[in-house]
């Protein structure tokens, strides 16, 4: 097999579009201002730029390719139903969807991406239960404080020192408590450490915490009955956008980012010239958490029009999703991979037969962007029929 030197890791690898060891482009690509980060091709979905805003490929990096369109439709349907409930002033369904909408989508992702086979169910269950307990407790404890700080803000604006401190401490304290379950899961010394396993555990804990806290805070509104006649439609639309989408999406991104960093193991053979690049590490993720949740506290205190209020929340969500993509890209490119056999293996992304290595030589997708169950199953497939031109098994043609 013909080989060429990789411009990033320096190893001689099989001829192709990407290095099978470090995932870098084997030929310079326009727009790749950081070769070692491969900014033009996302390691979980190489057809996308790392800085492209995509909820599906960001929050569901191991989703089989055949399910991507269905998840996009599902998220769009969730948004549409939230809007309809707000327009009809159906407050209980709006609260229910804001609480369980994204968690149900995420649980579907866990099943389709074989997480239940790859990660101990006990770890997932304990993480979710701890997060729910912390969410209920934190929302119950801070509810009266939030009400009091709002009263102070309405009377004296943002100049009130105590109100400002409370409105910053509450979201930041909640963010810290939201991340405790994933930290405890990491302390338990998991037998296998892949960054996307940590991402799943961190996102699950953050989503569970947020759902429990949201329901606890919004539950008193259920006393108004099915139709909230006394609430303006604009207020309900803002609530749907913030509580049903912006907050849970941001929590999932932040929790997954921290989980990926906790599970990350740097390659032992990383090139010396790139050892200074420590992404993902907890320092960048901590900065993102501080910016997002402190920003939320300031946004809530400011006297802003409702549309501006929602727009700033959405801006924070976009920032968190893009930060997540950068962290996952760095993790997939730089983490320790299992030794590849080099035997022919069907790529779950492009469907081509490529060497069994850390990255696909044809499309550049990371091997760790698919589940361990998928990797094991594809290694057991007899690829001789595919080599002779027959179609691969349908289950693995799309991941």
BALOBA-1460 file (C-alpha; in Angstrom, 3 decimals):
// residues 399
<rec num="1" residu="x" x="0.000" y="0.000" z="0.000"/>
<rec num="2" residu="x" x="1.367" y="3.389" z="-0.984"/>
<rec num="3" residu="x" x="2.142" y="5.703" z="1.932"/>
<rec num="4" residu="x" x="2.791" y="9.419" z="2.428"/>
<rec num="5" residu="x" x="4.046" y="11.440" z="5.421"/>
<rec num="6" residu="x" x="1.368" y="13.233" z="7.451"/>
<rec num="7" residu="x" x="2.114" y="16.996" z="7.672"/>
<rec num="8" residu="x" x="0.792" y="17.141" z="11.259"/>
<rec num="9" residu="x" x="1.842" y="13.966" z="13.110"/>
<rec num="10" residu="x" x="4.812" y="13.134" z="10.863"/>
<rec num="11" residu="x" x="3.872" y="9.446" z="10.532"/>
<rec num="12" residu="x" x="3.816" y="7.628" z="7.220"/>
<rec num="13" residu="x" x="0.241" y="6.629" z="6.533"/>
<rec num="14" residu="x" x="-1.829" y="5.154" z="3.705"/>
<rec num="15" residu="x" x="-2.579" y="7.461" z="0.799"/>
<rec num="16" residu="x" x="-5.977" y="9.114" z="1.186"/>
<rec num="17" residu="x" x="-7.661" y="12.399" z="1.961"/>
<rec num="18" residu="x" x="-7.025" y="12.158" z="5.725"/>
<rec num="19" residu="x" x="-4.371" y="10.787" z="8.052"/>
<rec num="20" residu="x" x="-5.650" y="7.558" z="9.611"/>
<rec num="21" residu="x" x="-3.653" y="8.232" z="12.800"/>
<rec num="22" residu="x" x="-4.333" y="11.886" z="13.712"/>
<rec num="23" residu="x" x="-7.188" y="12.753" z="11.329"/>
<rec num="24" residu="x" x="-5.436" y="15.712" z="9.690"/>
<rec num="25" residu="x" x="-5.814" y="16.599" z="6.018"/>
<rec num="26" residu="x" x="-2.977" y="15.022" z="4.018"/>
<rec num="27" residu="x" x="-3.076" y="17.966" z="1.613"/>
<rec num="28" residu="x" x="-3.573" y="21.640" z="2.601"/>
<rec num="29" residu="x" x="-7.209" y="22.727" z="2.700"/>
<rec num="30" residu="x" x="-8.488" y="26.234" z="2.178"/>
<rec num="31" residu="x" x="-9.866" y="27.643" z="5.411"/>
<rec num="32" residu="x" x="-7.936" y="25.262" z="7.688"/>
<rec num="33" residu="x" x="-6.169" y="28.017" z="9.615"/>
<rec num="34" residu="x" x="-5.339" y="25.484" z="12.362"/>
<rec num="35" residu="x" x="-4.171" y="22.236" z="10.761"/>
<rec num="36" residu="x" x="-4.055" y="20.297" z="14.025"/>
<rec num="37" residu="x" x="-7.703" y="21.250" z="14.785"/>
<rec num="38" residu="x" x="-8.964" y="20.559" z="11.218"/>
<rec num="39" residu="x" x="-11.482" y="23.362" z="11.479"/>
<rec num="40" residu="x" x="-13.039" y="22.745" z="8.051"/>
<rec num="41" residu="x" x="-14.172" y="19.164" z="8.773"/>
<rec num="42" residu="x" x="-15.974" y="18.249" z="12.023"/>
<rec num="43" residu="x" x="-14.664" y="14.889" z="13.250"/>
<rec num="44" residu="x" x="-18.167" y="13.589" z="14.073"/>
<rec num="45" residu="x" x="-19.661" y="14.822" z="10.762"/>
<rec num="46" residu="x" x="-16.849" y="15.606" z="8.302"/>
<rec num="47" residu="x" x="-19.217" y="17.242" z="5.833"/>
<rec num="48" residu="x" x="-19.707" y="20.126" z="8.289"/>
<rec num="49" residu="x" x="-17.441" y="22.973" z="9.358"/>
<rec num="50" residu="x" x="-16.549" y="22.916" z="13.054"/>
<rec num="51" residu="x" x="-18.069" y="26.383" z="13.517"/>
<rec num="52" residu="x" x="-21.312" y="25.492" z="11.745"/>
<rec num="53" residu="x" x="-24.372" y="25.822" z="13.959"/>
<rec num="54" residu="x" x="-26.026" y="22.370" z="13.976"/>
<rec num="55" residu="x" x="-27.949" y="21.168" z="17.004"/>
<rec num="56" residu="x" x="-28.158" y="17.552" z="15.808"/>
<rec num="57" residu="x" x="-24.480" y="16.921" z="15.061"/>
<rec num="58" residu="x" x="-23.452" y="18.898" z="18.163"/>
<rec num="59" residu="x" x="-25.681" y="17.248" z="20.787"/>
<rec num="60" residu="x" x="-25.960" y="13.840" z="19.103"/>
<rec num="61" residu="x" x="-22.449" y="13.145" z="17.750"/>
<rec num="62" residu="x" x="-22.858" y="9.343" z="17.642"/>
<rec num="63" residu="x" x="-26.258" y="9.382" z="16.002"/>
<rec num="64" residu="x" x="-26.386" y="6.924" z="13.056"/>
<rec num="65" residu="x" x="-26.341" y="8.749" z="9.741"/>
<rec num="66" residu="x" x="-29.697" y="7.270" z="8.722"/>
<rec num="67" residu="x" x="-31.386" y="8.976" z="11.719"/>
<rec num="68" residu="x" x="-30.053" y="12.521" z="11.285"/>
<rec num="69" residu="x" x="-32.973" y="13.794" z="9.201"/>
<rec num="70" residu="x" x="-35.516" y="12.284" z="11.593"/>
<rec num="71" residu="x" x="-33.932" y="14.075" z="14.553"/>
<rec num="72" residu="x" x="-33.962" y="17.384" z="12.710"/>
<rec num="73" residu="x" x="-37.645" y="16.927" z="11.987"/>
<rec num="74" residu="x" x="-38.256" y="15.949" z="15.618"/>
<rec num="75" residu="x" x="-36.576" y="19.073" z="16.993"/>
<rec num="76" residu="x" x="-38.469" y="21.256" z="14.513"/>
<rec num="77" residu="x" x="-41.727" y="19.569" z="15.573"/>
<rec num="78" residu="x" x="-40.914" y="20.221" z="19.243"/>
<rec num="79" residu="x" x="-40.418" y="23.919" z="18.473"/>
<rec num="80" residu="x" x="-43.667" y="24.053" z="16.477"/>
<rec num="81" residu="x" x="-45.711" y="22.416" z="19.258"/>
<rec num="82" residu="x" x="-44.245" y="24.818" z="21.831"/>
<rec num="83" residu="x" x="-45.277" y="27.758" z="19.662"/>
<rec num="84" residu="x" x="-48.797" y="26.372" z="19.147"/>
<rec num="85" residu="x" x="-49.278" y="25.824" z="22.894"/>
<rec num="86" residu="x" x="-48.141" y="29.390" z="23.559"/>
<rec num="87" residu="x" x="-50.459" y="30.829" z="20.904"/>
<rec num="88" residu="x" x="-53.415" y="28.887" z="22.370"/>
<rec num="89" residu="x" x="-52.389" y="29.856" z="25.933"/>
<rec num="90" residu="x" x="-52.290" y="26.172" z="26.925"/>
<rec num="91" residu="x" x="-50.036" y="26.611" z="29.910"/>
<rec num="92" residu="x" x="-49.903" y="23.049" z="31.369"/>
<rec num="93" residu="x" x="-48.906" y="21.433" z="28.028"/>
<rec num="94" residu="x" x="-46.375" y="24.226" z="27.532"/>
<rec num="95" residu="x" x="-44.807" y="23.530" z="30.925"/>
<rec num="96" residu="x" x="-44.827" y="19.768" z="30.301"/>
<rec num="97" residu="x" x="-43.126" y="20.121" z="26.912"/>
<rec num="98" residu="x" x="-40.597" y="22.595" z="28.297"/>
<rec num="99" residu="x" x="-39.731" y="20.050" z="30.978"/>
<rec num="100" residu="x" x="-39.649" y="16.725" z="29.101"/>
<rec num="101" residu="x" x="-39.303" y="17.715" z="25.415"/>
<rec num="102" residu="x" x="-35.523" y="17.682" z="25.006"/>
<rec num="103" residu="x" x="-34.992" y="14.904" z="27.621"/>
<rec num="104" residu="x" x="-37.217" y="12.575" z="25.576"/>
<rec num="105" residu="x" x="-35.264" y="13.384" z="22.403"/>
<rec num="106" residu="x" x="-32.002" y="12.732" z="24.258"/>
<rec num="107" residu="x" x="-33.236" y="9.402" z="25.629"/>
<rec num="108" residu="x" x="-34.088" y="8.374" z="22.070"/>
<rec num="109" residu="x" x="-30.538" y="9.267" z="21.077"/>
<rec num="110" residu="x" x="-29.171" y="7.072" z="23.876"/>
<rec num="111" residu="x" x="-31.068" y="4.077" z="22.517"/>
<rec num="112" residu="x" x="-30.167" y="4.629" z="18.855"/>
<rec num="113" residu="x" x="-26.473" y="5.198" z="19.578"/>
<rec num="114" residu="x" x="-26.112" y="2.010" z="21.673"/>
<rec num="115" residu="x" x="-25.232" y="3.937" z="24.825"/>
<rec num="116" residu="x" x="-27.034" y="1.355" z="26.949"/>
<rec num="117" residu="x" x="-24.609" y="-1.278" z="25.616"/>
<rec num="118" residu="x" x="-21.468" y="0.864" z="25.934"/>
<rec num="119" residu="x" x="-21.970" y="2.696" z="29.245"/>
<rec num="120" residu="x" x="-23.102" y="0.943" z="32.451"/>
<rec num="121" residu="x" x="-26.819" y="1.531" z="32.953"/>
<rec num="122" residu="x" x="-26.184" y="1.966" z="36.670"/>
<rec num="123" residu="x" x="-23.912" y="4.939" z="35.948"/>
<rec num="124" residu="x" x="-26.539" y="6.564" z="33.740"/>
<rec num="125" residu="x" x="-29.340" y="5.947" z="36.251"/>
<rec num="126" residu="x" x="-27.395" y="7.245" z="39.260"/>
<rec num="127" residu="x" x="-26.304" y="10.339" z="37.306"/>
<rec num="128" residu="x" x="-29.858" y="11.139" z="36.240"/>
<rec num="129" residu="x" x="-31.376" y="10.535" z="39.693"/>
<rec num="130" residu="x" x="-28.755" y="12.648" z="41.451"/>
<rec num="131" residu="x" x="-29.281" y="15.433" z="38.933"/>
<rec num="132" residu="x" x="-33.070" y="15.349" z="39.388"/>
<rec num="133" residu="x" x="-32.685" y="15.506" z="43.164"/>
<rec num="134" residu="x" x="-30.250" y="18.391" z="42.973"/>
<rec num="135" residu="x" x="-32.490" y="20.218" z="40.494"/>
<rec num="136" residu="x" x="-35.596" y="19.964" z="42.655"/>
<rec num="137" residu="x" x="-33.695" y="20.947" z="45.792"/>
<rec num="138" residu="x" x="-31.943" y="23.909" z="44.165"/>
<rec num="139" residu="x" x="-35.119" y="25.275" z="42.582"/>
<rec num="140" residu="x" x="-37.039" y="24.947" z="45.853"/>
<rec num="141" residu="x" x="-34.264" y="26.624" z="47.819"/>
<rec num="142" residu="x" x="-33.674" y="29.524" z="45.430"/>
<rec num="143" residu="x" x="-37.317" y="30.258" z="44.520"/>
<rec num="144" residu="x" x="-37.919" y="32.745" z="47.352"/>
<rec num="145" residu="x" x="-34.502" y="34.354" z="46.786"/>
<rec num="146" residu="x" x="-35.278" y="34.892" z="43.093"/>
<rec num="147" residu="x" x="-38.623" y="36.484" z="43.924"/>
<rec num="148" residu="x" x="-37.003" y="38.815" z="46.471"/>
<rec num="149" residu="x" x="-34.188" y="39.838" z="44.137"/>
<rec num="150" residu="x" x="-36.720" y="40.633" z="41.389"/>
<rec num="151" residu="x" x="-38.574" y="42.889" z="43.816"/>
<rec num="152" residu="x" x="-35.353" y="44.711" z="44.690"/>
<rec num="153" residu="x" x="-34.453" y="45.069" z="41.002"/>
<rec num="154" residu="x" x="-37.840" y="46.563" z="40.122"/>
<rec num="155" residu="x" x="-37.473" y="49.124" z="42.884"/>
<rec num="156" residu="x" x="-33.821" y="50.133" z="42.504"/>
<rec num="157" residu="x" x="-32.632" y="48.723" z="39.166"/>
<rec num="158" residu="x" x="-29.318" y="46.896" z="38.841"/>
<rec num="159" residu="x" x="-27.600" y="49.199" z="41.324"/>
<rec num="160" residu="x" x="-28.733" y="47.108" z="44.277"/>
<rec num="161" residu="x" x="-25.613" y="45.267" z="45.432"/>
<rec num="162" residu="x" x="-27.444" y="42.459" z="47.188"/>
<rec num="163" residu="x" x="-29.815" y="41.875" z="44.279"/>
<rec num="164" residu="x" x="-26.904" y="41.787" z="41.824"/>
<rec num="165" residu="x" x="-24.966" y="39.324" z="43.976"/>
<rec num="166" residu="x" x="-28.000" y="37.066" z="44.354"/>
<rec num="167" residu="x" x="-28.875" y="37.098" z="40.665"/>
<rec num="168" residu="x" x="-25.288" y="36.109" z="39.774"/>
<rec num="169" residu="x" x="-24.840" y="33.572" z="42.563"/>
<rec num="170" residu="x" x="-28.050" y="31.670" z="41.781"/>
<rec num="171" residu="x" x="-27.291" y="30.709" z="38.142"/>
<rec num="172" residu="x" x="-23.606" y="30.104" z="38.869"/>
<rec num="173" residu="x" x="-24.421" y="28.001" z="41.926"/>
<rec num="174" residu="x" x="-26.950" y="26.048" z="39.893"/>
<rec num="175" residu="x" x="-24.365" y="25.436" z="37.160"/>
<rec num="176" residu="x" x="-21.875" y="24.064" z="39.683"/>
<rec num="177" residu="x" x="-24.500" y="21.814" z="41.256"/>
<rec num="178" residu="x" x="-25.628" y="20.675" z="37.782"/>
<rec num="179" residu="x" x="-22.092" y="19.400" z="37.085"/>
<rec num="180" residu="x" x="-21.676" y="17.506" z="40.357"/>
<rec num="181" residu="x" x="-23.219" y="14.222" z="39.055"/>
<rec num="182" residu="x" x="-20.802" y="13.957" z="36.115"/>
<rec num="183" residu="x" x="-17.854" y="14.754" z="38.397"/>
<rec num="184" residu="x" x="-18.968" y="11.983" z="40.785"/>
<rec num="185" residu="x" x="-19.312" y="9.597" z="37.846"/>
<rec num="186" residu="x" x="-15.751" y="10.414" z="36.788"/>
<rec num="187" residu="x" x="-14.431" y="9.905" z="40.340"/>
<rec num="188" residu="x" x="-15.835" y="6.368" z="40.245"/>
<rec num="189" residu="x" x="-12.952" y="5.502" z="37.839"/>
<rec num="190" residu="x" x="-14.727" y="4.198" z="34.726"/>
<rec num="191" residu="x" x="-13.028" y="1.199" z="33.138"/>
<rec num="192" residu="x" x="-13.172" y="2.727" z="29.647"/>
<rec num="193" residu="x" x="-12.576" y="6.401" z="28.986"/>
<rec num="194" residu="x" x="-13.702" y="7.856" z="25.677"/>
<rec num="195" residu="x" x="-14.551" y="11.536" z="25.481"/>
<rec num="196" residu="x" x="-17.965" y="10.915" z="23.915"/>
<rec num="197" residu="x" x="-18.901" y="8.599" z="26.797"/>
<rec num="198" residu="x" x="-18.185" y="11.456" z="29.174"/>
<rec num="199" residu="x" x="-20.169" y="13.763" z="26.905"/>
<rec num="200" residu="x" x="-23.243" y="11.528" z="27.199"/>
<rec num="201" residu="x" x="-23.014" y="11.306" z="30.987"/>
<rec num="202" residu="x" x="-22.438" y="15.040" z="31.365"/>
<rec num="203" residu="x" x="-25.298" y="15.965" z="29.027"/>
<rec num="204" residu="x" x="-27.674" y="13.500" z="30.677"/>
<rec num="205" residu="x" x="-26.934" y="14.952" z="34.117"/>
<rec num="206" residu="x" x="-27.323" y="18.547" z="32.921"/>
<rec num="207" residu="x" x="-30.575" y="17.845" z="31.062"/>
<rec num="208" residu="x" x="-32.029" y="15.984" z="34.060"/>
<rec num="209" residu="x" x="-31.049" y="18.779" z="36.463"/>
<rec num="210" residu="x" x="-32.521" y="21.468" z="34.207"/>
<rec num="211" residu="x" x="-35.775" y="19.574" z="33.607"/>
<rec num="212" residu="x" x="-36.306" y="19.022" z="37.332"/>
<rec num="213" residu="x" x="-35.497" y="22.647" z="38.195"/>
<rec num="214" residu="x" x="-37.723" y="23.990" z="35.406"/>
<rec num="215" residu="x" x="-40.726" y="21.930" z="36.470"/>
<rec num="216" residu="x" x="-40.259" y="22.847" z="40.135"/>
<rec num="217" residu="x" x="-40.157" y="26.565" z="39.319"/>
<rec num="218" residu="x" x="-43.050" y="26.500" z="36.830"/>
<rec num="219" residu="x" x="-45.330" y="24.082" z="38.711"/>
<rec num="220" residu="x" x="-47.179" y="26.878" z="40.612"/>
<rec num="221" residu="x" x="-48.397" y="28.211" z="37.255"/>
<rec num="222" residu="x" x="-50.448" y="25.034" z="36.772"/>
<rec num="223" residu="x" x="-52.985" y="26.429" z="39.262"/>
<rec num="224" residu="x" x="-54.264" y="28.822" z="36.585"/>
<rec num="225" residu="x" x="-55.949" y="25.964" z="34.722"/>
<rec num="226" residu="x" x="-55.558" y="24.614" z="31.215"/>
<rec num="227" residu="x" x="-55.904" y="28.000" z="29.496"/>
<rec num="228" residu="x" x="-54.025" y="30.978" z="30.956"/>
<rec num="229" residu="x" x="-56.483" y="33.723" z="29.953"/>
<rec num="230" residu="x" x="-54.705" y="36.386" z="32.005"/>
<rec num="231" residu="x" x="-51.275" y="35.899" z="30.379"/>
<rec num="232" residu="x" x="-50.355" y="37.648" z="27.117"/>
<rec num="233" residu="x" x="-49.353" y="35.431" z="24.219"/>
<rec num="234" residu="x" x="-46.042" y="37.232" z="23.860"/>
<rec num="235" residu="x" x="-45.069" y="36.316" z="27.420"/>
<rec num="236" residu="x" x="-45.891" y="32.650" z="26.801"/>
<rec num="237" residu="x" x="-43.880" y="32.629" z="23.564"/>
<rec num="238" residu="x" x="-40.872" y="34.047" z="25.406"/>
<rec num="239" residu="x" x="-41.284" y="31.426" z="28.133"/>
<rec num="240" residu="x" x="-41.484" y="28.661" z="25.529"/>
<rec num="241" residu="x" x="-38.324" y="29.848" z="23.802"/>
<rec num="242" residu="x" x="-36.304" y="30.274" z="26.992"/>
<rec num="243" residu="x" x="-37.547" y="27.416" z="29.194"/>
<rec num="244" residu="x" x="-38.309" y="24.923" z="26.431"/>
<rec num="245" residu="x" x="-35.315" y="25.391" z="24.132"/>
<rec num="246" residu="x" x="-32.602" y="27.877" z="25.129"/>
<rec num="247" residu="x" x="-32.019" y="26.685" z="28.698"/>
<rec num="248" residu="x" x="-32.098" y="22.887" z="28.086"/>
<rec num="249" residu="x" x="-30.005" y="23.116" z="24.898"/>
<rec num="250" residu="x" x="-27.403" y="25.236" z="26.667"/>
<rec num="251" residu="x" x="-27.349" y="22.930" z="29.690"/>
<rec num="252" residu="x" x="-26.860" y="19.884" z="27.466"/>
<rec num="253" residu="x" x="-23.980" y="21.586" z="25.652"/>
<rec num="254" residu="x" x="-22.262" y="22.754" z="28.844"/>
<rec num="255" residu="x" x="-22.707" y="19.445" z="30.658"/>
<rec num="256" residu="x" x="-21.495" y="17.459" z="27.663"/>
<rec num="257" residu="x" x="-18.502" y="19.748" z="27.237"/>
<rec num="258" residu="x" x="-17.375" y="19.232" z="30.835"/>
<rec num="259" residu="x" x="-18.036" y="15.483" z="30.638"/>
<rec num="260" residu="x" x="-15.942" y="15.156" z="27.474"/>
<rec num="261" residu="x" x="-13.073" y="17.027" z="29.148"/>
<rec num="262" residu="x" x="-13.246" y="14.789" z="32.239"/>
<rec num="263" residu="x" x="-13.135" y="11.591" z="30.156"/>
<rec num="264" residu="x" x="-10.448" y="12.860" z="27.760"/>
<rec num="265" residu="x" x="-7.107" y="11.026" z="27.585"/>
<rec num="266" residu="x" x="-4.400" y="12.657" z="25.481"/>
<rec num="267" residu="x" x="-2.525" y="10.535" z="22.941"/>
<rec num="268" residu="x" x="0.843" y="9.399" z="24.211"/>
<rec num="269" residu="x" x="2.376" y="9.858" z="20.738"/>
<rec num="270" residu="x" x="1.113" y="13.412" z="20.231"/>
<rec num="271" residu="x" x="3.599" y="15.499" z="18.195"/>
<rec num="272" residu="x" x="5.933" y="17.518" z="20.377"/>
<rec num="273" residu="x" x="5.130" y="20.741" z="18.546"/>
<rec num="274" residu="x" x="1.460" y="20.414" z="19.521"/>
<rec num="275" residu="x" x="1.816" y="19.391" z="23.191"/>
<rec num="276" residu="x" x="1.159" y="22.972" z="24.298"/>
<rec num="277" residu="x" x="-2.366" y="22.709" z="22.917"/>
<rec num="278" residu="x" x="-4.277" y="21.398" z="25.918"/>
<rec num="279" residu="x" x="-7.836" y="21.515" z="24.585"/>
<rec num="280" residu="x" x="-10.003" y="20.057" z="25.844"/>
<rec num="281" residu="x" x="-9.100" y="20.970" z="29.408"/>
<rec num="282" residu="x" x="-11.272" y="22.148" z="32.262"/>
<rec num="283" residu="x" x="-10.065" y="25.752" z="32.055"/>
<rec num="284" residu="x" x="-11.800" y="26.595" z="28.726"/>
<rec num="285" residu="x" x="-14.960" y="24.742" z="29.778"/>
<rec num="286" residu="x" x="-15.022" y="26.600" z="33.104"/>
<rec num="287" residu="x" x="-14.743" y="29.894" z="31.232"/>
<rec num="288" residu="x" x="-17.723" y="28.955" z="29.036"/>
<rec num="289" residu="x" x="-19.801" y="28.019" z="32.112"/>
<rec num="290" residu="x" x="-18.922" y="31.333" z="33.778"/>
<rec num="291" residu="x" x="-19.764" y="33.402" z="30.704"/>
<rec num="292" residu="x" x="-23.076" y="31.666" z="29.990"/>
<rec num="293" residu="x" x="-24.542" y="31.448" z="33.474"/>
<rec num="294" residu="x" x="-23.277" y="34.809" z="34.726"/>
<rec num="295" residu="x" x="-24.640" y="36.287" z="31.499"/>
<rec num="296" residu="x" x="-28.036" y="34.753" z="32.225"/>
<rec num="297" residu="x" x="-28.070" y="36.363" z="35.649"/>
<rec num="298" residu="x" x="-27.336" y="39.794" z="34.202"/>
<rec num="299" residu="x" x="-29.893" y="39.344" z="31.403"/>
<rec num="300" residu="x" x="-32.601" y="38.446" z="33.915"/>
<rec num="301" residu="x" x="-31.867" y="41.565" z="35.959"/>
<rec num="302" residu="x" x="-31.771" y="44.015" z="33.073"/>
<rec num="303" residu="x" x="-34.959" y="45.817" z="32.068"/>
<rec num="304" residu="x" x="-35.059" y="44.703" z="28.450"/>
<rec num="305" residu="x" x="-37.866" y="44.248" z="25.932"/>
<rec num="306" residu="x" x="-39.086" y="40.665" z="25.816"/>
<rec num="307" residu="x" x="-37.791" y="40.095" z="22.293"/>
<rec num="308" residu="x" x="-34.308" y="41.304" z="23.242"/>
<rec num="309" residu="x" x="-34.426" y="39.133" z="26.356"/>
<rec num="310" residu="x" x="-35.124" y="36.023" z="24.272"/>
<rec num="311" residu="x" x="-32.543" y="37.016" z="21.678"/>
<rec num="312" residu="x" x="-29.789" y="37.258" z="24.292"/>
<rec num="313" residu="x" x="-30.702" y="33.818" z="25.667"/>
<rec num="314" residu="x" x="-30.535" y="32.387" z="22.158"/>
<rec num="315" residu="x" x="-27.163" y="34.078" z="21.642"/>
<rec num="316" residu="x" x="-25.833" y="32.340" z="24.759"/>
<rec num="317" residu="x" x="-27.161" y="29.029" z="23.437"/>
<rec num="318" residu="x" x="-25.386" y="29.533" z="20.105"/>
<rec num="319" residu="x" x="-22.160" y="30.357" z="21.952"/>
<rec num="320" residu="x" x="-22.429" y="27.190" z="24.089"/>
<rec num="321" residu="x" x="-23.147" y="24.941" z="21.077"/>
<rec num="322" residu="x" x="-20.194" y="26.297" z="19.104"/>
<rec num="323" residu="x" x="-17.905" y="25.939" z="22.119"/>
<rec num="324" residu="x" x="-19.094" y="22.344" z="22.478"/>
<rec num="325" residu="x" x="-18.220" y="21.588" z="18.848"/>
<rec num="326" residu="x" x="-14.695" y="22.965" z="19.286"/>
<rec num="327" residu="x" x="-14.180" y="20.888" z="22.440"/>
<rec num="328" residu="x" x="-15.494" y="17.681" z="20.851"/>
<rec num="329" residu="x" x="-13.373" y="18.298" z="17.750"/>
<rec num="330" residu="x" x="-10.241" y="18.704" z="19.857"/>
<rec num="331" residu="x" x="-11.118" y="15.652" z="21.941"/>
<rec num="332" residu="x" x="-11.756" y="13.346" z="18.977"/>
<rec num="333" residu="x" x="-8.570" y="14.443" z="17.207"/>
<rec num="334" residu="x" x="-6.239" y="14.311" z="20.208"/>
<rec num="335" residu="x" x="-7.488" y="11.590" z="22.510"/>
<rec num="336" residu="x" x="-5.909" y="8.166" z="22.910"/>
<rec num="337" residu="x" x="-7.397" y="5.723" z="20.402"/>
<rec num="338" residu="x" x="-7.397" y="1.944" z="20.551"/>
<rec num="339" residu="x" x="-4.791" y="0.365" z="18.242"/>
<rec num="340" residu="x" x="-6.196" y="-0.166" z="14.779"/>
<rec num="341" residu="x" x="-5.697" y="-3.477" z="13.015"/>
<rec num="342" residu="x" x="-5.522" y="-1.947" z="9.552"/>
<rec num="343" residu="x" x="-7.917" y="-4.604" z="8.254"/>
<rec num="344" residu="x" x="-10.674" y="-3.536" z="5.818"/>
<rec num="345" residu="x" x="-13.586" y="-1.986" z="7.695"/>
<rec num="346" residu="x" x="-16.814" y="-0.355" z="6.550"/>
<rec num="347" residu="x" x="-16.908" y="3.373" z="7.412"/>
<rec num="348" residu="x" x="-20.232" y="4.298" z="9.074"/>
<rec num="349" residu="x" x="-20.150" y="7.795" z="7.582"/>
<rec num="350" residu="x" x="-19.118" y="7.452" z="3.931"/>
<rec num="351" residu="x" x="-19.872" y="3.731" z="3.502"/>
<rec num="352" residu="x" x="-16.451" y="3.001" z="1.966"/>
<rec num="353" residu="x" x="-14.159" y="0.126" z="2.865"/>
<rec num="354" residu="x" x="-11.141" y="1.686" z="4.609"/>
<rec num="355" residu="x" x="-8.362" y="0.513" z="6.978"/>
<rec num="356" residu="x" x="-9.446" y="-0.092" z="10.578"/>
<rec num="357" residu="x" x="-7.655" y="2.870" z="12.138"/>
<rec num="358" residu="x" x="-8.444" y="5.908" z="14.302"/>
<rec num="359" residu="x" x="-9.832" y="7.909" z="11.363"/>
<rec num="360" residu="x" x="-11.370" y="7.111" z="8.001"/>
<rec num="361" residu="x" x="-8.853" y="7.776" z="5.239"/>
<rec num="362" residu="x" x="-11.658" y="8.745" z="2.847"/>
<rec num="363" residu="x" x="-13.959" y="11.105" z="4.813"/>
<rec num="364" residu="x" x="-11.968" y="11.719" z="8.018"/>
<rec num="365" residu="x" x="-14.654" y="10.713" z="10.527"/>
<rec num="366" residu="x" x="-13.231" y="9.610" z="13.881"/>
<rec num="367" residu="x" x="-13.657" y="5.954" z="14.782"/>
<rec num="368" residu="x" x="-14.754" y="7.073" z="18.264"/>
<rec num="369" residu="x" x="-17.623" y="9.039" z="16.670"/>
<rec num="370" residu="x" x="-19.445" y="5.688" z="16.452"/>
<rec num="371" residu="x" x="-20.396" y="3.443" z="19.351"/>
<rec num="372" residu="x" x="-18.177" y="0.612" z="20.549"/>
<rec num="373" residu="x" x="-21.001" y="-1.783" z="19.702"/>
<rec num="374" residu="x" x="-21.000" y="-0.549" z="16.101"/>
<rec num="375" residu="x" x="-17.231" y="-0.841" z="15.847"/>
<rec num="376" residu="x" x="-17.264" y="-4.396" z="17.172"/>
<rec num="377" residu="x" x="-20.115" y="-5.456" z="14.881"/>
<rec num="378" residu="x" x="-18.462" y="-3.985" z="11.779"/>
<rec num="379" residu="x" x="-15.218" y="-5.788" z="12.571"/>
<rec num="380" residu="x" x="-17.109" y="-9.080" z="12.596"/>
<rec num="381" residu="x" x="-18.643" y="-8.515" z="9.154"/>
<rec num="382" residu="x" x="-17.254" y="-10.547" z="6.284"/>
<rec num="383" residu="x" x="-16.381" y="-7.754" z="3.833"/>
<rec num="384" residu="x" x="-15.482" y="-10.041" z="0.929"/>
<rec num="385" residu="x" x="-18.925" y="-9.635" z="-0.662"/>
<rec num="386" residu="x" x="-18.626" y="-5.867" z="-0.426"/>
<rec num="387" residu="x" x="-15.185" y="-5.995" z="-2.045"/>
<rec num="388" residu="x" x="-16.739" y="-7.929" z="-4.932"/>
<rec num="389" residu="x" x="-19.219" y="-5.079" z="-5.442"/>
<rec num="390" residu="x" x="-22.245" y="-6.236" z="-3.435"/>
<rec num="391" residu="x" x="-24.103" y="-3.893" z="-1.089"/>
<rec num="392" residu="x" x="-23.088" y="-3.847" z="2.603"/>
<rec num="393" residu="x" x="-25.586" y="-4.883" z="5.292"/>
<rec num="394" residu="x" x="-28.224" y="-2.168" z="5.689"/>
<rec num="395" residu="x" x="-27.738" y="-1.744" z="9.424"/>
<rec num="396" residu="x" x="-24.149" y="-0.609" z="8.990"/>
<rec num="397" residu="x" x="-24.423" y="1.317" z="5.745"/>
<rec num="398" residu="x" x="-25.539" y="4.382" z="7.690"/>
<rec num="399" residu="x" x="-23.755" y="3.811" z="11.005"/>
